[in-house]
């Protein structure tokens, strides 16, 4: 299933945000928030220092969406949309053709993130594609994996975990060679 550009981008941003609360926390400073905003091409009002704590506070809600079953995600999505008074509208800006926004550009960043994530989850739920979300395969990591690959081969939540797994595999091969 190929998701619309805005859906995929919102889900990738949300997975990054959900994983940012793991150790080490990667959303500690205002500069981290600005980088997140820019990296995931959010539109609307740029973040201010006052946005940092509200954005940090929604990470567990976003994580809960990704860990829920299909039936369990529905009330979470509906609650978010109701609490934020989401009003879906078609918009076009920059190089992106018509797509849906459900929160005004002047709403606080954490509200826009929640609404965009919930709207993207609607597509995931309707397409019955929650299998695109998984837990990181590193034993000591509880990261969320969002896999858009065709063969669903993504195993790790971040480059850090991918590198740690590669190092462990290399060390195991080296130990096998020494033992042989």
C-alpha positions in Angstrom: 0.0 0.0 0.0 1.4 3.4 -1.0 0.3 6.1 1.3 -0.2 9.7 0.2 2.8 11.9 0.7 1.3 13.8 3.6 0.2 10.6 5.3 3.7 9.0 5.1 5.4 12.2 6.2 3.1 12.6 9.2 3.6 9.0 10.3 7.4 9.2 9.9 7.4 12.4 11.9 5.2 10.8 14.6 7.4 7.7 14.8 10.4 9.9 15.2 8.7 11.9 17.9 7.5 8.8 19.7 11.1 7.4 19.7 12.6 10.7 20.8 11.5 10.0 24.4 13.6 6.8 24.7 17.0 6.9 26.2 18.8 9.0 25.1 16.0 11.6 24.9 16.5 13.4 21.6 14.1 16.2 22.1 15.6 18.1 25.0 16.3 21.6 23.6 14.5 24.1 21.5 17.0 23.5 18.7 16.0 19.9 18.7 12.3 21.0 18.2 13.3 23.4 15.4 15.3 20.6 13.7 12.3 18.2 14.0 9.9 20.9 12.5 12.3 21.5 9.6 13.3 17.9 9.0 9.6 16.9 8.6 8.6 20.0 6.7 5.8 21.1 9.0 3.9 24.1 7.8 2.3 26.9 9.7 3.8 28.9 12.6 7.4 28.1 13.4 7.9 26.7 16.9 8.8 28.9 19.8 10.6 28.0 23.0 7.1 27.7 24.6 6.2 24.8 22.2 9.0 22.5 23.5 7.2 21.1 26.6 3.8 20.7 25.0 5.4 18.7 22.1 7.4 16.6 24.6 4.2 15.9 26.5 2.3 14.3 23.5 5.0 11.7 22.8 3.4 9.0 24.9 0.0 9.6 23.2 1.6 9.2 19.8 3.4 6.1 21.0 0.1 4.6 22.2 -1.4 5.1 18.7 1.4 3.1 17.2 1.2 0.3 19.7 -2.5 -0.1 19.6 -4.4 -2.8 17.7 -6.6 -1.7 14.9 -9.7 -1.6 17.1 -7.8 0.0 19.9 -6.4 2.8 17.7 -9.9 3.9 16.6 -11.0 5.5 19.9 -7.6 7.1 20.3 -7.8 8.7 16.9 -11.4 9.8 17.5 -10.5 11.3 20.9 -7.6 13.3 19.5 -9.7 14.6 16.6 -12.5 15.6 19.0 -10.3 17.2 21.6 -8.6 19.3 18.9 -11.8 20.2 17.2 -10.3 19.0 13.9 -11.9 20.3 10.7 -10.5 18.5 7.6 -9.9 20.8 4.7 -8.1 20.5 1.3 -5.0 22.6 1.0 -2.2 23.1 -1.4 1.1 24.8 -0.6 4.7 24.8 -1.8 5.4 21.8 -4.1 2.8 19.6 -2.5 -0.5 19.1 -4.4 -3.9 19.0 -2.8 -3.9 17.2 0.6 -5.8 17.4 3.9 -5.1 19.6 6.9 -7.4 19.4 9.8 -5.8 21.9 12.1 -5.3 25.6 11.3 -1.7 26.7 10.7 -1.9 29.1 13.7 -2.8 26.3 16.2 0.0 25.3 18.6 2.5 22.9 17.2 1.7 20.0 19.5 -2.0 20.3 18.5 -1.0 20.3 14.8 1.2 17.2 15.3 -1.5 15.3 17.1 -4.1 16.1 14.4 -1.8 15.3 11.5 -0.9 12.0 13.2 -4.5 11.1 13.9 -5.5 12.0 10.3 -2.7 9.8 8.9 -3.7 7.0 11.2 -7.2 7.1 9.7 -5.6 6.0 6.4 -3.6 3.3 8.1 -6.7 1.9 9.9 -8.9 2.1 6.8 -6.3 0.2 4.8 -5.8 -2.3 7.6 -2.0 -1.5 7.5 -1.2 -1.4 11.2 1.3 -4.2 10.4 3.5 -1.3 9.1 4.2 -0.6 12.8 6.3 -2.8 14.9 8.7 -2.8 17.9 12.4 -2.4 17.3 14.2 -5.7 17.2 17.0 -4.6 19.5 16.5 -6.5 22.8 17.0 -3.4 24.9 15.0 -1.0 22.8 11.3 -0.2 22.9 11.4 2.0 19.8 8.6 2.2 17.3 9.4 1.0 13.7 7.3 2.5 10.9 8.1 0.4 7.8 7.1 1.8 4.4 9.4 -0.7 2.5 7.7 -2.9 -0.1 8.9 -6.1 1.5 8.4 -4.8 5.1 12.0 -5.6 6.0 12.7 -2.7 8.4 13.7 -4.1 11.8 15.1 -1.2 13.7 13.8 2.1 14.9 16.9 4.2 14.1 20.3 4.3 12.6 21.7 3.8 16.1 19.9 0.5 16.6 20.8 -0.6 13.1 24.4 0.1 13.7 24.4 -1.6 17.1 22.8 -4.7 15.5 25.5 -4.7 12.7 28.2 -4.4 15.3 26.8 -7.3 17.3 26.5 -9.5 14.2 30.1 -8.6 13.2 31.4 -9.5 16.6 29.5 -12.8 16.6 31.0 -13.6 13.2 34.5 -12.8 14.4 33.9 -14.9 17.5 32.8 -17.8 15.3 35.9 -17.5 13.1 38.2 -17.5 16.2 36.4 -20.6 17.6 36.7 -22.5 14.3 
